[in-house]
Amino acid sequence: MRCPFCGSLETQVKDSRPADDHATIRRRRICPDCGGRFTTFERVQLRELTVVKRSGKRVPFDRDKLARSVTVALRKRAVDNERVERMINGIVRQLEQTGDADVTSEQIGELVMEGLRQLDSVAFVRFASVYRNFREARDFEEFVGELASSTPALAGDSDEGDNALPDAMEAGPDDGKRA
């Protein structure tokens, strides 16, 4: 492993332990040349994946880019990091198990949308707005309308849904009157 401080290739591992998710190994390293200490993480990779973009361009799959996209969709949402990490690991495993070294950006996007749909409905709509390239408010309305008609209550939401109105607000103008 190359030292990030001096570039030496002669670094030594001082400590290894499983990371919190038990899917990675955390290693503390030291460089004998400059004395710099740093941490690396190792993760099992079943196959080297290449993403085929809509334009036809081919780029190496980047798990960190996937994680950043999911994090942006989940910004300011109360979702446990462990659930997010499990979702990302699941997406990567599904991609690796397809048997193909090439995966399309559409495959990745659909897997992320399905994962977010189960995790958090607001993050799902946020990601879909970028992934499906919503251009105006009407696009949001149509998408949310389809979402509401296909799934009355999404997993990850409260029993009544995040948008459930209090009883007093659901009542019509005449319903709240007492005789």
Protein Blocks (a to p, Z undefined) as FASTA:
>chain_A
ZZfklopabbccfbdcddfkopaccdddddfknopacdddddddfbacddddfkopacdd
dfklmmmmmmmmmgoiacdfklmmmmmmmmmmmmmmnopabdcfklmmmmmmmmmmmmom
klmmmmmmmmnopabfklmmmmmmmmmmmmmbaghiafkojklccfklmpcfklmpcZZ
